[in-house]
């Protein structure tokens, strides 16, 4: 795996984790998904569910995206997530420079 492949995967994992945990998505689809996500084994509503922690979500998103990267057509999805992730990071960087 090249350094560029690794960077693309890192950005894609970050973006997918953020999408699933933080963002509502179009028509609040992701927000509704989070409310239906199961709790960990032995978990309760007072404990975090599977889509409430970016760190935890990245642990299962990473192998899924790595597998998608290894399968030809899955590279398109991973690459699109990476591009979106990079765009979000650039936006955050630019916005911080314009705090008025």
Steps between C-alpha positions, in 0.01 A plus 500: 500500500639836402506808721233656278275194542546525875415873503189439291387228741568716806294785355220262401485340846491842663226621267284189536536505879406867513204448268365215708557656842462877461310601189126473440533440127247580231144469628648411843568145377815461709334645810221243470757224446676597824177478698444146371859379546534219755679541828809289572451159660373563850462868417219723613366829365722673758809357328619596157356319201694385197468837324564745782880509518724597208792307646296181537332536164836544329611163639236313303487744206873455433491127422183543294658773288829313472309202364312728260835648391635154420196417286515701177157669489518581871791735432258752352301522824813525712648765271178706506494489880866607506432791266205608713711468814777713354245759390358514855849542649581781256169670587579481872849636436370791292220578747750521786698757305194722464381532859368855509 
